[in-house]
Amino acid sequence: MVNALRLHPQDSVVVALSDLPAGTRLVWADMDENITVTTLRPIPFGHKVAIATIRRGEAVIKYGAPIGLATEDIVPGDHVHVHNLRSVRGAAQR
């Protein structure tokens, strides 16, 4: 049963389609059957979950575009939110 939504094939995160307990195997529509990603902690409905390793300072990709930078290393199954993501949308260019 599909429990996550990948908005673009290049996304490094999926969106939880319901509250997901820790240990839930993620399933999304276009997933490669060789990929297995399991949530590491509970994920609230509508929140992002990493499906790839994202190193500190690397872009988090959603909608096929960067939505922010990882503030720490993120592994597949991690909750991706304000505790480990710094938004770059609308940030002043320096």
C-alpha positions, 0 to 999 in steps of 0.5 A: 500500500502506498504511504508516501508521495514522491513529487519528482523523480529527482527528489531526495525526500517523500511526503508522508500520506498519513502518520507513520510509526517508526519502523514503517517501510515506505512505499511510493508510486514510482519507487525502484523495487530494489529500494527499501527505506524504513522510518527511523522515528514516527513521521507526522502526516505531511512531513518529509522523510529522506529516501537518500543520504543527504550530507550536511550542507547539501541541498534537500530536493523536493519538487525536483528543486532545492528547498533548503540545506541539510544542517546535519547528515541525514540518512534514509528514513530520517524525518526531514524538518526544521531540526535538520533543514535550513530553508533557502527559499526567499533568503537574501542573496549575498 
